[in-house]
Amino acid sequence: MEPASAVKIMEAFEVLDPENKKYLTKEYFGKLMAEEGEPFTEEELEEMWPVAIDPITGNIPFIFYLNQLKHKTKIYEVADAVKEELAQAEKEKGKKPPPTAP
């Protein structure tokens, strides 16, 4: 199944925001995600919050969240590459140096 496009996600947010505030509160969005459709688990919500919530306001502004989703993959790819390099460096640090030629 293809993920929803940014336009479709924006349309869904607009339906959930009849007052046209351009954001949802964490409480309201969390309630929707936990109770409607295929509910998210508490663990899934906890994983989502760092990407969804604007750290300054504590709310979920649509544009901010869509931008976070758009760039999430690249950010995590870089983080995974860094973790891999660090793990490799630690592994090599634990190895004995190759013997030197006489």
Buried (B, 14 or more C-beta within 10 A) or exposed (E): EEEEEBEEBBEEBEEEBEEEEEBBBBEBBBEBBEEEEEEBEEEEBEEBEEBBBBEEEEBBBBEBBBEBBEEEEEEEEEEEEEEEEEEEEEEEEEEEEEEEEE
